[in-house]
Amino acid sequence: MPGIELIERERSTGLRTRVLLIEQDPISRHVLTAILERDDQLEVVSADDPEDDDAVGMAAHAEAVIVSIGSGQDIPAFVAELTARHGTRVLLVSSSWSGRLLDSALAAGVTGCLLKEAAMPNLVGAVRAVHAGLSVISPQIHRRMMRREAGWDASATRERPGEPPMTRLVASLSPRERQVLWLLAESRTTSEVADQLLISPTTVKSHVSNALTKLGARNRVQAVLAVREFMARDAESPSG
């Protein structure tokens, strides 16, 4: 697996990953910094204000940026510029995830989304994964989005007269539609998906539109999360 190979190569060559942590709460900043510094392959600097010019400058030179978002806060404007212009891997951490925040995160090109309470033991692994080009979404966020924000609550996976469960809805997608959504779930852009599948961006958008209709999803994020859960269940099944 390319991402894992990259991580192992970094360890064997002694290369250090430059990480910027932006956390306004001093206690959380201290705890998260201490966790990151346990890994001697990470070079960690921290800042307390995401709008500060120094923080923005440091972010442009970091290979991975962790941004902690408080309840009701918006994603800092510089995040989208970092991901688009510099290709920086951004990991967003928040204790209060909503559909709006996840929409904004994916639109800004954020590579990882972590629930703050669950981030502590998984932070180093998440940083290494996003730096290796992988996407990371906390299972808790995934479930919340699927069952609450995305309009599929716990009862949505049960049989209803005339309404198939979510897994059957995803199974109704064509292989190409599922493939497109899976690549988008890995934080690929429409153009990148088109290049990989040797199709046009317009065709990618058409597949997404068809998938939204079949799933009854309101937006691309809902469709991507549905396919993520379907693939996870399929991988866990005895026959998968």
C-alpha positions in Angstrom: 0.0 0.0 0.0 1.7 3.3 -1.1 0.7 5.3 2.0 2.1 2.6 4.4 5.3 2.3 2.3 5.9 6.0 2.5 5.5 6.0 6.2 8.0 3.2 6.6 10.4 4.9 4.2 10.3 8.1 6.3 11.1 6.1 9.4 14.0 4.3 7.8 15.6 7.4 6.3 15.2 9.5 9.4 13.2 12.2 7.6 11.1 14.4 10.0 7.6 15.7 9.2 7.1 19.3 10.0 3.7 19.7 11.8 2.0 22.9 12.8 -0.7 22.6 15.6 -3.1 25.5 15.8 -5.1 25.3 19.1 -6.5 28.3 21.0 -7.1 26.5 24.3 -3.7 26.5 26.1 -4.4 23.2 28.0 -5.4 21.3 24.9 -2.5 22.8 23.0 -0.1 21.6 25.7 -1.6 18.1 25.7 -1.8 17.7 22.0 1.8 19.0 21.5 3.1 16.5 24.1 1.3 13.6 22.3 2.8 14.6 19.0 6.3 15.1 20.4 6.4 11.5 21.6 7.1 10.6 18.0 10.7 11.7 17.2 9.9 11.6 13.5 7.6 14.7 13.9 8.9 18.2 14.2 6.2 20.1 16.0 5.5 23.8 16.4 2.3 25.3 17.8 0.3 28.5 17.5 -2.8 29.8 19.3 -4.5 32.1 16.8 -5.4 30.7 13.3 -5.8 34.3 12.0 -2.4 35.4 13.2 0.1 36.3 10.4 2.8 34.2 12.0 0.6 31.2 12.1 -0.4 31.6 8.5 3.3 31.9 7.6 4.3 28.8 9.5 1.4 26.9 8.0 2.8 27.6 4.5 6.1 25.8 5.4 4.5 22.9 7.3 3.9 19.5 5.7 0.9 18.8 7.9 -1.3 21.3 9.7 -3.6 20.4 12.6 -6.4 23.0 13.1 -8.6 22.7 16.2 -12.1 24.3 15.8 -14.3 25.2 18.7 -18.0 24.9 18.8 -19.7 27.2 16.3 -16.4 28.4 14.8 -15.7 28.5 11.1 -12.8 27.0 9.3 -10.0 29.6 9.0 -9.9 31.1 5.5 -6.3 30.3 4.9 -7.0 26.5 5.0 -8.4 26.4 1.5 -5.5 28.3 0.2 -3.0 26.0 1.9 -4.6 22.9 0.4 -5.1 24.4 -3.1 -1.9 26.4 -3.5 0.6 24.5 -1.4 -0.9 21.0 -1.3 -0.6 21.0 2.5 -2.3 18.2 4.3 -4.7 19.6 6.9 -6.2 17.7 9.8 -9.3 19.3 11.3 -10.1 18.5 15.0 -13.4 19.5 16.6 -15.6 18.4 19.5 -18.7 19.6 17.8 -19.1 18.3 14.2 -22.1 19.2 12.1 -23.1 18.5 8.5 -22.2 22.2 7.8 -18.7 21.9 9.2 -18.0 18.6 7.4 -19.3 20.2 4.1 -17.0 23.2 4.7 -14.0 20.9 5.6 -14.3 18.8 2.4 -14.9 21.9 0.3 -11.7 23.4 1.7 -9.7 20.3 0.8 -9.2 19.1 4.4 -7.7 15.6 4.4 -8.6 14.5 7.9 -11.6 15.1 10.2 -11.2 14.0 13.8 -13.5 14.1 16.8 -11.5 15.9 19.5 -12.3 13.4 22.3 -11.1 10.6 20.1 -8.1 12.4 18.7 -5.7 12.0 21.6 -4.7 8.3 21.2 -5.0 8.4 17.4 -3.4 11.8 16.6 0.1 10.6 15.6 -1.3 7.9 13.4 -3.7 10.4 11.8 -1.0 12.9 11.0 1.2 10.2 9.4 -1.8 8.9 7.4 -2.7 12.3 6.0 0.9 13.1 5.3 1.1 9.9 3.3 -1.8 11.0 1.2 -4.6 9.1 2.9 -7.9 10.4 4.1 -8.9 10.1 7.8 -12.4 10.5 9.2 -13.2 9.5 12.8 -15.7 6.6 12.9 -17.7 8.7 15.4 -18.0 11.5 12.8 -18.9 9.1 10.1 -21.7 7.6 12.1 -23.0 10.9 13.2 -23.1 12.2 9.6 -24.8 9.1 8.4 -27.4 8.8 11.0 -28.1 12.4 12.0 -26.8 15.1 9.7 -27.0 13.2 6.5 -30.6 12.3 7.1 -30.0 8.6 7.7 -30.8 8.0 11.4 -30.5 4.7 13.1 -33.9 3.6 11.7 -32.8 4.3 8.1 -30.9 1.0 7.9 -33.9 -1.1 8.8 -36.4 -2.4 6.3 -39.4 -0.2 5.6 -42.3 -1.0 3.3 -41.4 0.4 -0.1 -38.1 1.9 1.1 -34.9 -0.2 0.9 -32.2 0.3 3.5 -29.1 2.4 2.9 -26.9 -0.6 2.0 -29.3 -1.7 -0.7 -29.5 1.9 -2.0 -25.7 2.0 -2.4 -25.7 -1.5 -3.9 -28.1 -0.1 -6.6 -25.3 2.2 -7.8 -23.4 1.2 -10.9 -19.8 0.1 -10.3 -18.5 3.3 -11.9 -20.7 5.5 -9.7 -19.4 3.7 -6.6 -15.8 4.1 -7.9 -16.2 7.8 -8.5 -17.7 8.4 -5.0 -15.0 6.2 -3.4 -12.2 8.3 -5.0 -14.0 11.5 -3.9 -14.0 10.0 -0.4 -10.2 9.9 -0.6 -10.2 13.7 -1.0 -9.6 13.6 -4.8 -10.8 16.5 -6.8 -13.2 16.1 -9.7 -10.3 16.7 -12.1 -8.1 14.1 -10.3 -10.9 11.5 -10.5 -11.4 12.2 -14.2 -7.7 11.8 -14.9 -7.5 8.5 -12.9 -10.5 7.0 -14.6 -9.7 8.4 -18.0 -13.0 10.2 -18.3 -14.0 13.9 -18.5 -14.8 16.0 -15.5 -18.3 16.4 -16.9 -18.8 12.7 -16.9 -17.6 12.6 -13.2 -20.2 15.2 -12.3 -22.8 13.2 -14.2 -22.0 10.0 -12.2 -22.2 12.0 -8.9 -25.6 13.5 -9.9 -27.0 10.1 -10.8 -25.7 8.7 -7.5 -27.3 11.5 -5.5 -30.6 10.7 -7.1 -30.4 7.0 -6.5 -29.4 7.5 -2.8 -31.8 10.3 -2.1 -28.9 12.3 -0.8 -29.0 16.1 -0.5 -25.4 16.6 -1.5 -22.1 15.0 -2.4 -20.9 14.6 1.2 -23.9 12.4 2.1 -23.3 10.2 -0.9 -19.6 9.9 -0.2 -20.3 8.9 3.5 -22.9 6.4 2.4 -20.4 4.7 0.1 -17.7 4.8 2.8 -20.1 2.9 5.2 -21.1 0.4 2.5 -17.5 -0.4 1.7 -16.6 -0.8 5.4 -19.5 -3.2 6.0 -18.6 -5.1 2.8 -15.0 -5.5 4.0 -16.1 -6.7 7.4 -18.6 -9.3 6.1 -17.4 -12.9 6.1 -17.8 -13.1 2.3 -16.1 -9.7 1.7 
